[in-house]
């Protein structure tokens, strides 16, 4: 029902790499839906991904870390549910506030 797009930092099949910087801890990034959604996108297009490796560098403390996030059916099901729940809520919000949805908005703005 929904179009979904994503831009992954690096895909070296069967491993997805995600790069992060800043004070936010690597586990905080790993706990978001970003990587599970990337797993879902790759499943939808038929690309086998076993795991994601999140590489995080905190330039303020000059410290790095890496976290492995394993791909499994539970993560993909969670991503599907998250998208199905929020996309409907977003669409309802736009509709109730008379906000037009134009999927080509950014393409049109960049062409001006």
Backbone as a printed PyTorch tensor [residue, N CA C, xyz], in Angstrom:
tensor([[[  0.8020,  -1.1990,   0.0000],
         [  0.0000,   0.0000,   0.0000],
         [  0.8490,   1.2690,   0.0000]],

        [[  2.0460,   1.1840,   0.5350],
         [  2.8940,   2.3700,   0.6440],
         [  4.1510,   2.1810,  -0.1930]],

        [[  4.6130,   3.2790,  -0.7720],
         [  5.9240,   3.2750,  -1.4260],
         [  6.9640,   3.5120,  -0.3450]],

        [[  8.0120,   2.7610,  -0.3920],
         [  9.0690,   2.9290,   0.6090],
         [ 10.4090,   3.0320,  -0.1080]],

        [[ 11.2040,   3.9700,   0.3470],
         [ 12.5190,   4.1950,  -0.2390],
         [ 13.5350,   4.3340,   0.8830]],

        [[ 14.7460,   3.9960,   0.5860],
         [ 15.8020,   4.1510,   1.5750],
         [ 17.1450,   4.2960,   0.8920]],

        [[ 18.0360,   5.0200,   1.5280],
         [ 19.3870,   5.1810,   1.0200],
         [ 20.3430,   4.6210,   2.0620]],

        [[ 20.9000,   3.4720,   1.7640],
         [ 21.8140,   2.8080,   2.6770],
         [ 23.2200,   3.3740,   2.4930]],

        [[ 23.9750,   3.4330,   3.5750],
         [ 25.3280,   3.9710,   3.4830],
         [ 26.2280,   3.0770,   2.6390]],

        [[ 26.2070,   1.7750,   2.9030],
         [ 27.0620,   0.8540,   2.1440],
         [ 26.4550,  -0.5430,   2.2080]],

        [[ 26.2740,  -1.1370,   1.0510],
         [ 25.7540,  -2.4990,   0.9770],
         [ 26.7890,  -3.3590,   0.2660]],

        [[ 27.3850,  -4.2720,   1.0140],
         [ 28.3530,  -5.2240,   0.4760],
         [ 27.7670,  -6.6030,   0.7800]],

        [[ 26.8510,  -7.0180,  -0.0560],
         [ 26.0370,  -8.2030,   0.1730],
         [ 26.9030,  -9.3720,   0.6330]],

        [[ 26.5580, -10.0330,   1.7150],
         [ 25.3180,  -9.9650,   2.4820],
         [ 25.3840,  -9.0750,   3.7280]],

        [[ 26.2650,  -8.0830,   3.7190],
         [ 26.4030,  -7.2040,   4.8830],
         [ 26.0450,  -5.7740,   4.5160]],

        [[ 25.2390,  -5.1650,   5.3810],
         [ 24.8680,  -3.7570,   5.2640],
         [ 25.7030,  -2.9850,   6.2840]],

        [[ 26.3110,  -1.8910,   5.8590],
         [ 27.0820,  -1.0400,   6.7720],
         [ 26.3580,   0.2930,   6.9270]],

        [[ 26.2720,   0.7380,   8.1640],
         [ 25.6520,   2.0190,   8.4650],
         [ 26.6650,   2.8240,   9.2630]],

        [[ 26.9300,   4.0660,   8.8400],
         [ 27.9330,   4.9200,   9.4690],
         [ 27.2470,   6.0570,  10.2220]],

        [[ 27.6780,   6.2610,  11.4510],
         [ 27.1080,   7.3270,  12.2850],
         [ 28.2330,   8.0830,  12.9750]],

        [[ 27.9920,   9.3670,  13.2540],
         [ 28.9270,  10.1740,  14.0200],
         [ 28.1580,  10.9760,  15.0540]],

        [[ 28.8760,  11.4710,  16.0430],
         [ 28.2750,  12.3650,  17.0240],
         [ 28.2120,  11.7690,  18.4150]],

        [[ 27.6050,  12.5110,  19.3190],
         [ 27.5490,  12.1430,  20.7340],
         [ 26.5570,  11.0260,  21.0260]],

        [[ 25.5430,  10.8750,  20.1720],
         [ 24.5470,   9.8240,  20.3950],
         [ 25.2380,   8.4700,  20.3790]],

        [[ 24.9350,   7.6420,  21.3590],
         [ 25.5640,   6.3260,  21.4740],
         [ 25.1560,   5.4130,  20.3140]],

        [[ 26.0520,   4.5300,  19.9320],
         [ 25.7840,   3.5840,  18.8540],
         [ 24.5750,   2.7120,  19.1280]],

        [[ 24.3860,   2.2890,  20.3770],
         [ 23.2190,   1.4630,  20.7090],
         [ 21.9140,   2.2190,  20.4970]],

        [[ 21.9400,   3.5330,  20.7130],
         [ 20.7330,   4.3290,  20.4650],
         [ 20.3820,   4.3090,  18.9790]],

        [[ 21.3900,   4.4510,  18.1200],
         [ 21.1520,   4.3670,  16.6790],
         [ 20.6640,   2.9690,  16.3000]],

        [[ 21.3050,   1.9490,  16.8680],
         [ 20.9610,   0.5630,  16.5280],
         [ 19.5440,   0.2080,  16.9610]],

        [[ 19.0130,   0.9170,  17.9450],
         [ 17.6740,   0.6340,  18.4520],
         [ 16.5470,   1.2940,  17.6750]],

        [[ 16.8780,   2.0580,  16.6410],
         [ 15.8240,   2.6990,  15.8410],
         [ 15.3100,   1.7180,  14.7910]],

        [[ 14.3380,   2.1320,  14.0110],
         [ 13.7780,   1.2870,  12.9580],
         [ 14.5430,   1.4140,  11.6510]],

        [[ 15.5830,   2.2310,  11.5890],
         [ 16.2970,   2.4560,  10.3300],
         [ 16.8480,   1.1510,   9.7450]],

        [[ 17.6110,   0.4080,  10.5120],
         [ 18.2120,  -0.8120,   9.9870],
         [ 17.1530,  -1.8770,   9.6790]],

        [[ 16.1700,  -2.1270,  10.5630],
         [ 15.1280,  -3.0910,  10.1810],
         [ 14.3830,  -2.6950,   8.9010]],

        [[ 14.1830,  -1.4070,   8.6730],
         [ 13.5340,  -0.9870,   7.4330],
         [ 14.4410,  -1.2790,   6.2420]],

        [[ 15.7400,  -1.0840,   6.3980],
         [ 16.6640,  -1.4660,   5.3240],
         [ 16.6170,  -2.9700,   5.0700]],

        [[ 16.5120,  -3.7710,   6.1350],
         [ 16.3580,  -5.2210,   5.9570],
         [ 15.0990,  -5.5170,   5.1400]],

        [[ 14.0050,  -4.8450,   5.4840],
         [ 12.7390,  -5.0460,   4.7690],
         [ 12.8650,  -4.6500,   3.3060]],

        [[ 13.4370,  -3.5060,   3.0340],
         [ 13.6000,  -3.0470,   1.6480],
         [ 14.3870,  -4.0750,   0.8430]],

        [[ 15.4700,  -4.5690,   1.4190],
         [ 16.2800,  -5.5540,   0.7110],
         [ 15.5280,  -6.8600,   0.5010]],

        [[ 14.7300,  -7.2530,   1.4560],
         [ 13.9060,  -8.4560,   1.2700],
         [ 12.9250,  -8.2530,   0.1160]],

        [[ 12.3140,  -7.0700,   0.0490],
         [ 11.3310,  -6.7830,  -0.9940],
         [ 11.9370,  -6.8380,  -2.3970]],

        [[ 13.2140,  -6.4590,  -2.5200],
         [ 13.8500,  -6.4770,  -3.8360],
         [ 14.6530,  -7.7520,  -4.0790]],

        [[ 14.6440,  -8.6620,  -3.1040],
         [ 15.2960,  -9.9490,  -3.2920],
         [ 16.7800,  -9.9890,  -2.9880]],

        [[ 17.2790,  -9.0150,  -2.2330],
         [ 18.6850,  -9.0030,  -1.8490],
         [ 18.8240,  -9.6190,  -0.4640]],

        [[ 19.6580, -10.6420,  -0.3470],
         [ 19.8370, -11.3280,   0.9330],
         [ 20.8250, -10.5510,   1.8050]],

        [[ 20.3580, -10.1420,   2.9670],
         [ 21.1950,  -9.4460,   3.9440],
         [ 21.2040, -10.2790,   5.2230]],

        [[ 22.3910, -10.6620,   5.6770],
         [ 22.5090, -11.4320,   6.9170],
         [ 22.5570, -10.5490,   8.1510]],

        [[ 23.2550,  -9.4240,   8.0210],
         [ 23.4370,  -8.5660,   9.1910],
         [ 23.7890,  -7.1590,   8.7520]],

        [[ 23.6680,  -6.2490,   9.7090],
         [ 24.1200,  -4.8740,   9.5160],
         [ 25.2280,  -4.6180,  10.5330]],

        [[ 26.2320,  -3.9030,  10.1030],
         [ 27.2790,  -3.4660,  11.0220],
         [ 27.2030,  -1.9500,  11.0970]],

        [[ 26.9110,  -1.4780,  12.2970],
         [ 26.8120,  -0.0400,  12.5400],
         [ 28.1590,   0.4170,  13.0870]],

        [[ 28.7930,   1.3210,  12.3650],
         [ 30.0730,   1.8860,  12.7880],
         [ 29.8330,   3.3140,  13.2560]],

        [[ 30.1790,   3.5750,  14.5020],
         [ 29.9020,   4.8800,  15.1010],
         [ 31.1980,   5.5130,  15.5840]],

        [[ 31.3660,   6.7880,  15.2670],
         [ 32.5300,   7.5460,  15.7310],
         [ 32.0520,   8.8000,  16.4480]],

        [[ 32.4610,   8.9430,  17.6930],
         [ 32.1590,  10.1480,  18.4760],
         [ 33.3930,  11.0420,  18.4110]],

        [[ 33.3370,  12.0210,  17.5480],
         [ 34.4730,  12.9090,  17.3370],
         [ 34.7300,  13.8160,  18.5410]],

        [[ 33.7690,  13.9660,  19.4220],
         [ 33.9380,  14.8080,  20.6080],
         [ 34.7920,  14.1040,  21.6640]],

        [[ 34.7370,  12.7830,  21.6720],
         [ 35.5290,  11.9930,  22.6270],
         [ 36.6350,  11.1950,  21.9470]],

        [[ 36.7010,  11.2830,  20.6210],
         [ 37.6670,  10.5220,  19.8240],
         [ 37.5840,   9.0270,  20.1400]],

        [[ 36.3520,   8.5190,  20.1170],
         [ 36.0960,   7.1000,  20.4060],
         [ 35.2120,   6.5290,  19.3130]],

        [[ 35.4730,   5.2850,  18.9770],
         [ 34.6670,   4.5940,  17.9920],
         [ 34.0750,   3.3210,  18.5700]],

        [[ 33.0330,   2.8330,  17.9300],
         [ 32.4130,   1.5770,  18.3420],
         [ 31.7210,   0.9530,  17.1370]],

        [[ 31.4840,  -0.3390,  17.2320],
         [ 30.7030,  -0.9940,  16.1940],
         [ 29.6930,  -1.9150,  16.8530]],

        [[ 28.5790,  -2.0750,  16.1940],
         [ 27.4840,  -2.8980,  16.6950],
         [ 26.9980,  -3.7520,  15.5410]],

        [[ 26.7700,  -5.0140,  15.8070],
         [ 26.2110,  -5.9100,  14.7950],
         [ 24.7280,  -6.0730,  15.0760]],

        [[ 23.9120,  -5.8740,  14.0500],
         [ 22.4650,  -6.0850,  14.1310],
         [ 22.1390,  -7.2240,  13.1640]],

        [[ 21.6760,  -8.3380,  13.6990],
         [ 21.3750,  -9.5030,  12.8720],
         [ 19.9960,  -9.3820,  12.2540]],

        [[ 19.8890,  -9.7660,  11.0140],
         [ 18.6170,  -9.7570,  10.2960],
         [ 17.8320, -11.0100,  10.6660]],

        [[ 16.5570, -10.8340,  10.9780],
         [ 15.6810, -11.9750,  11.2370],
         [ 14.2310, -11.5940,  10.9350]],

        [[ 13.3790, -12.5890,  10.9290],
         [ 11.9700, -12.3640,  10.5850],
         [ 11.2930, -11.3990,  11.5470]],

        [[ 11.6840, -11.4350,  12.8170],
         [ 11.0710, -10.5530,  13.8100],
         [ 11.3590,  -9.0830,  13.5090]],

        [[ 12.5820,  -8.7770,  13.1120],
         [ 12.9270,  -7.3840,  12.7800],
         [ 12.1580,  -6.9120,  11.5510]],

        [[ 12.0400,  -7.7830,  10.5550],
         [ 11.3240,  -7.4100,   9.3370],
         [  9.8330,  -7.2370,   9.6340]],

        [[  9.2620,  -8.1200,  10.4410],
         [  7.8480,  -7.9830,  10.8200],
         [  7.6230,  -6.6950,  11.6100]],

        [[  8.5660,  -6.3540,  12.4870],
         [  8.4580,  -5.1020,  13.2460],
         [  8.5070,  -3.8880,  12.3430]],

        [[  9.3710,  -3.9280,  11.3350],
         [  9.4610,  -2.8120,  10.3870],
         [  8.1660,  -2.6750,   9.5890]],

        [[  7.6190,  -3.8000,   9.1330],
         [  6.3420,  -3.7560,   8.3930],
         [  5.2420,  -3.1450,   9.2540]],

        [[  5.1570,  -3.5910,  10.5020],
         [  4.1220,  -3.0930,  11.4030],
         [  4.3040,  -1.6050,  11.6770]],

        [[  5.5360,  -1.1790,  11.9000],
         [  5.8350,   0.2310,  12.1800],
         [  5.4120,   1.0970,  11.0030]],

        [[  5.7600,   0.6570,   9.7950],
         [  5.4010,   1.4140,   8.5860],
         [  3.8940,   1.4480,   8.4050]],

        [[  3.2410,   0.2960,   8.5090],
         [  1.7920,   0.2370,   8.3150],
         [  1.0510,   1.1040,   9.3300]],

        [[  1.5560,   1.1530,  10.5520],
         [  0.9140,   1.9600,  11.5980],
         [  1.1490,   3.4440,  11.3570]],

        [[  2.3940,   3.8440,  11.2120],
         [  2.7030,   5.2700,  11.1070],
         [  2.2910,   5.8810,   9.7750]],

        [[  2.4250,   5.1460,   8.6910],
         [  2.0660,   5.7060,   7.3840],
         [  0.5940,   6.0910,   7.3610]],

        [[ -0.2460,   5.2520,   7.9030],
         [ -1.6700,   5.5730,   7.9650],
         [ -1.9470,   6.7890,   8.8310]],

        [[ -1.2500,   6.8830,   9.9530],
         [ -1.4200,   8.0370,  10.8400],
         [ -0.9410,   9.3210,  10.1680]],

        [[  0.1740,   9.2480,   9.4600],
         [  0.6860,  10.4240,   8.7570],
         [ -0.2850,  10.8470,   7.6620]],

        [[ -0.7620,   9.8860,   6.8960],
         [ -1.7140,  10.1990,   5.8340],
         [ -2.9870,  10.8240,   6.4030]],

        [[ -3.4720,  10.3070,   7.5180],
         [ -4.6670,  10.8540,   8.1550],
         [ -4.4210,  12.2790,   8.6500]],

        [[ -3.2480,  12.5400,   9.2130],
         [ -2.9060,  13.8730,   9.6900],
         [ -2.8940,  14.8600,   8.5290]],

        [[ -2.2280,  14.4860,   7.4440],
         [ -2.1800,  15.3650,   6.2760],
         [ -3.5850,  15.6430,   5.7550]],

        [[ -4.3790,  14.6270,   5.6760],
         [ -5.7420,  14.7710,   5.1560],
         [ -6.5790,  15.6780,   6.0560]],

        [[ -6.5050,  15.4580,   7.3680],
         [ -7.3280,  16.2500,   8.2900],
         [ -6.8680,  17.6990,   8.3890]],

        [[ -5.6290,  17.9910,   7.9980],
         [ -5.1050,  19.3520,   8.0320],
         [ -4.9640,  19.9540,   6.6300]],

        [[ -5.5830,  19.2980,   5.6620],
         [ -5.5630,  19.7640,   4.2700],
         [ -4.1520,  20.0270,   3.7520]],

        [[ -3.2490,  19.1250,   4.0800],
         [ -1.8760,  19.2200,   3.5910],
         [ -1.7770,  18.3220,   2.3580]],

        [[ -1.5100,  18.9140,   1.2010],
         [ -1.4460,  18.0830,  -0.0020],
         [ -0.1840,  17.2250,   0.0030]],

        [[ -0.3140,  16.0360,  -0.5190],
         [  0.8360,  15.1470,  -0.6300],
         [  1.3080,  15.1470,  -2.0680]],

        [[  2.5730,  15.5390,  -2.2710],
         [  3.1540,  15.5630,  -3.6010],
         [  4.4630,  14.7800,  -3.5500]],

        [[  4.4510,  13.5040,  -4.0060],
         [  5.6710,  12.6990,  -3.9230],
         [  6.8230,  13.2340,  -4.7720]],

        [[  6.5530,  14.1530,  -5.6770],
         [  7.6020,  14.7220,  -6.5270],
         [  8.0760,  16.0980,  -6.0580]],

        [[  7.6550,  16.5170,  -4.8600],
         [  7.9480,  17.8490,  -4.3630],
         [  9.4480,  18.1630,  -4.4200]],

        [[ 10.2920,  17.2790,  -3.8630],
         [ 11.7290,  17.5690,  -3.7970],
         [ 12.3680,  17.5450,  -5.1780]],

        [[ 11.8730,  16.7230,  -6.0650],
         [ 12.3920,  16.7240,  -7.4430],
         [ 12.0660,  18.0530,  -8.1210]],

        [[ 10.8350,  18.5370,  -7.9180],
         [ 10.4180,  19.7940,  -8.5320],
         [ 11.1940,  20.9720,  -7.9700]],

        [[ 11.4320,  20.9830,  -6.6560],
         [ 12.1750,  22.0740,  -6.0300],
         [ 13.6170,  22.0850,  -6.5080]],

        [[ 14.2380,  20.9230,  -6.6350],
         [ 15.6380,  20.8660,  -7.0440],
         [ 15.8260,  21.2190,  -8.5200]],

        [[ 14.7670,  21.1230,  -9.3020],
         [ 14.8420,  21.4640, -10.7290],
         [ 14.6230,  22.9530, -10.9940]],

        [[ 14.2990,  23.7140,  -9.9800],
         [ 14.0260,  25.1540, -10.1590],
         [ 15.2920,  25.9530, -10.0970]]])
